[in-house]
Amino acid sequence: MILLKVLLFLSILVENGSVTAHTDAYVHATTNSGNVTGYRYQYDVDTAGIQLNETVDIFLGIPYAEPPIGDLRFRKPLEKEPWKGSLECLEDRAMCWQAPTQLPGYPPQDEDCLFLNIWSPDVKRTGLPVMVWIHGGAYVFGSGSGTYFDGVVLAAINDVVVVTLNYRLSVFGFLYTNEASPGNYGLFDQSIALKWVKENIAEFGGDPDLITIFGQSAGGASVGFHLLAEQSRDLFRRAILMSGSMVHPWGIELNKSKSLHDSYMAGDTAGCDSSTQTDQEFVGCLREQPAQTVIAAALATMARVYSINIPFAPVVDGDFVEDSPHTLLDQGRFKQCDILTGATKEDGTLIALQPFGSQILSNDPYANYAEFHRILNEFTFVHDTLQVVGAIEQEYIDYTVKDDPMTNYFDTYVTLATDEAFYCPSDELSRQFAKRGNVVYKYLFNHLPSRSVYASADSAEEEPTSWAWRGIAHGEDIPFVFGTPLSSNWSHNYTEEEKYLSIDMMRYYTNFAKTGNPNTGSADTSPTWEAFDRLGLKLMDLKPNPEVIEAYHADHCHFWNDQVLRMVTFTAGLEGVQEEWDTEFNRWRTDDALKWRAEFEEYQRRVEDTCGATIRPWSFITFIGYQSECSIQSLQLTRFLQRFRGTSTYPTMGGYNHGILLVIGLSIMTESTTGQRDDLVEVATSVGNITGYRYQYEVNTTGVQFSKTINMFMGIPYAEPPTGDLRFHKPVPKEPWEGSLNCTAERAICWQIPLPDIVPALPPQDEDCLHLNIWSPDVNKTNLPVMVWIHGGAYVLGSGSGPYYDGLPLAAFNDVITVTLNYRLTVFGFLFANDASPGNYGLFDQSLALKWVKENIGAFGGDPDRITVFGQSAGGGSVGHQLLAEQSRDLFNRAILMSGTMLNPWALEENKTKALTESYQVGEAAGCNDTQSDEAFVECLRKKPVQVVIAAAVATFFQVLQYNIPFVPVVDGDFIKDRPLTLMEQGRFKQCDIMTGIAKDDGHIFAGVLPFLREVRDEKPYVNYTRFQSLLQEYNFLYVTPEVNRAIEQEYIDWSQADDPETNYFDAYSDLLTDESFGCSCDQVSRLFEKRGNKVYRWLFNHIPSRSFYSFIPTLPPEDAIWKWKGVAHVEDVPFWFGIPFFPDWPHNYTEEEKQLSLEMMKYLTNFAKTGDPNQGSTEPSPTTWEGFDLPDLKIMELKPDEEIINGYHTDHCHFLNDHVPKLTTYTAGIDKVQAEWDTEFSRWKNHDVTEWRTEFEEYQETTEEFCETVN
């Protein structure tokens, strides 16, 4: 009710009579209805560079129609019958009924209210531009008279004729009872007033061919309806729509049933029983009731039904409003003319008055998240399904502060209310007019006045002057358009800059009325107001010293004008089942994936229960999935189930897939080059003595002089060779040996996918590859921290050796022991064949290596109780799996996960059927396709020569590789007990401190982007919108339904550039890949660890190296290999963690700042290994304190020269991927084929009657049911 009071207040504060006074100089004009007498007013002004002494001819209360009383109540207006003599038009006449009692100090109310007012510079002149004002007030309040609508200043300073008018309001103007009262009488009133002006304005000095109509709020919407109405289009030339149009969601009631309900309720309250009377009788009864009774009943109805949808508003009557406004606009059925349109920056505070009414006197309205969520369900104009509300939250919440329970969402709501209810409909209107070749000028009013239009309330306890939170609220621009700051009768002294702003705005508006261009028509308009078009999206930021800006809230407007409309269409018929499903979402996330699949099938059966479809499994050999006998089985569901259950058909190797091998192969490049060996050194372990060697490490560079001896042990076996019967088995600990094992040279790497184009010569490969390497500063010590490195390589490539993984600088500079290791890869490490080969052998290898280190590192000077495991990419994923595995948790103390975690979508294959299919493809290629059981199949593969198996694995790899990497970990129930996210949300992981982070552009070189490496060098790859869409469909880890696809586009596309057909979407796609494949899993892990009380330190590596990691690919020339466009790509941080800028005899000289960055990064890393705090552990403090990541602060170290702490990174995107997309996927996975086809008809839907849409959708549902009955 508070909003009704404010609307009433806002409408009547501008109605306190015209402030212009009578003079003795009367003026006369002759109209086709009769003569009228007005008066001449002397207007003097000397301020803000304006010196004027002008007269204005004023005519107040000219009747333009017959009084709509008696039998004319609830009918179209009739033109005014001519009168005799001269009608005195010297003062305001009655305003239309809007309150049940007269308002003290304001014009009287009467049904005889159809009058207009005219201000003319001189009735004797000819050809003056005419501006006709249509007032706002939600169609229920207001009039054409009042302080702020006084046309004196506008007419005097700008040499235009100004007209204002009344029209019927509330139930008198918009009663709807089907054919008995089709409604829209207020719009017909306005139209007949425009006709009167067109026919008579020449008598007042105006040009009937130069009429501009303008209005604000409901007046702006009214202007929009005249642009649509055939009967009005020829009555004016141009239009200005301020904070309102025909496509604003409150501007029309498309639900006629609601309009009928509201009308019946008003009639029932007035004593006319709608339940016992026909519509004709009901309307006849209302015609007989006193006006006060009818308006009192209308207000009572408003108080009962009003939320934010306005009762007694225009409807689609098939006459004045022939169709839905969106339909008419889409079809081009509107007046083709130039327009000027816009909104105030916080128009939405008017909407916020409704849910925040109890806080109206507060200077700081507050809404926590729960209250904000409730408001979204009640106070938005959209069809508020859970999906739509979730999408709104995703679009508007600032997720960097979402975790703070004290976050205030009031401003968030005002922003979205402004966008939904005011600014974005204006944006849609602008696009529609510009698309048809009309010139459009768009604005944003962006000045907080020194005197608000809300500052004159009668009641002290509701004095709006103190509402500092209101911002640049609805209606605050009106005084500046009408020149109120320059009014000689205004009691408030506006500031000088406000007077200049008013002068600028009046000139822009009247210039537009004169010429169609706000820049021409009078002198001194600056700056130039550039036209809005779909490429530039330019608009004028109206404020002191106005300026042109571009693409204001373009992303939000695409959300409201496209994404939400599509979601409403998509979700309208799904609430029942899906709301129930949503309540199960959190439990779903913590349940067994197999159990979840069963629950999802039950959900699908509930959706399709009318079909009575039976589900039967097909053989996975031909098509693995489930096929419904009901022929409307979901196409989306089929694809969804394929993602979870697998299919035997996958894309073959192509350019995209070839590219992924670049990133996963670079970890194996060449042998370590650690320089000259000095004395040998021997240590005793639990399995035997080991001989290594000492290396004298020296650094002599700017600012760094360093010399230290490091003990190195290469190729220590930690397990028995996994050959013969041990192939496809868990590793077996190494048996003790006699004598001292020579470990002075690296041994063979594990069998893997060859990359001849990238790494022409691999080190020797062998199944006997389970070795580790150790760099120790001093084998005689007992307490050195230990850091165990697990290499990356997508589980199919890599080794613990190589120049980038040489532990020498890390150990020497930071006094830690560095360990690297090999583990089985590709099919040897991850063959899955149910119980016959549960897989995950590579993870078991890593765990056994950790056990070996735990038991033996003391012999190398290490502390077995200070072991930190760290890894990058698949190595980071492996570290994550070790954190989950019960058998590994006691083998280390801390963990560091670099650009990879157990939650990364590529780190685990949840679809065991897919893993099984790929394993059998390997077997078939290797000649093991005649087996009768899984056990026989695995035994056959054990007997095959290793070269045959790896060749079969390579063939399968290139056949099936897309984004989901073959031969990766699975949920085996042993090493990985359950889905990693399930385990983490249940707290079933090692409780310890972690460090984790990513490279800023980790996604640049991932699968979908890598083909560009061979297409370009210096220039960024080009992805147009069509290719972007295809990449989303084919090359990302998400299950992409059309709705998920559109949500991704909404989240990642820069909609300020989307109208340009030449826009490059490469960065948008790369950002998605970085977030989806790396960053947001890191964010999720960080939150889950922190929630359990563990310390978390996060980083973002954000430095483009002077020498790229990728520049050492032998087949690419160094001068072409830097590719600056790739950004801070995957693996680019590894050299800095390992101290490669200080590597002896390194062919590239890093810059001095890069050397310093490497020193700092090594220090942070090893400090964490030493103490659990990257800031503690070394004698020299770092220049920047690395603050821990916690909720709600989300502190992250940005690693770069001149590193700094930032608050959160891509938190909005991560909420989108980690929360919104899984929910949306759940909602949309079961939509059947018919509804998918319905979705493709969206454009056609927009061109049809929105009011009939639900009927059409119900017919679709009925058709589906009838079809299913036929099938059954």
PyMOL commands that set and color helices and strands:
alter all, ss='L'
color gray80, all
select helices_A, chain A and resi 2-13+70-72+152-158+170-174+178-180+185-204+218-228+233-235+256-269+279-288+291-305+325-330+349-352+357-359+369-378+386-396+410-435+460-462+464-466+468-470+478-481+484-486+496-515+554-571+575-583+585-589+593-607+635-645+655-668+724-726+803-805+808-814+826-830+834-836+841-860+874-884+889-891+912-926+934-943+946-960+980-985+1002-1005+1010-1014+1025-1034+1042-1052+1066-1091+1109-1112+1118-1120+1124-1126+1134-1137+1140-1142+1152-1171+1211-1228+1233-1240+1242-1246+1250-1271
alter helices_A, ss='H'
color red, helices_A
select strands_A, chain A and resi 26-31+34-47+50-63+86-88+115-120+128-134+161-165+206-216+238-242+339-344+440-445+538-542+547-550+615-617+626-628+680-685+688-701+704-717+740-742+771-776+784-790+817-821+862-872+894-898+994-999+1096-1101+1195-1199+1204-1207
alter strands_A, ss='S'
color yellow, strands_A
deselect
rebuild
show_as cartoon
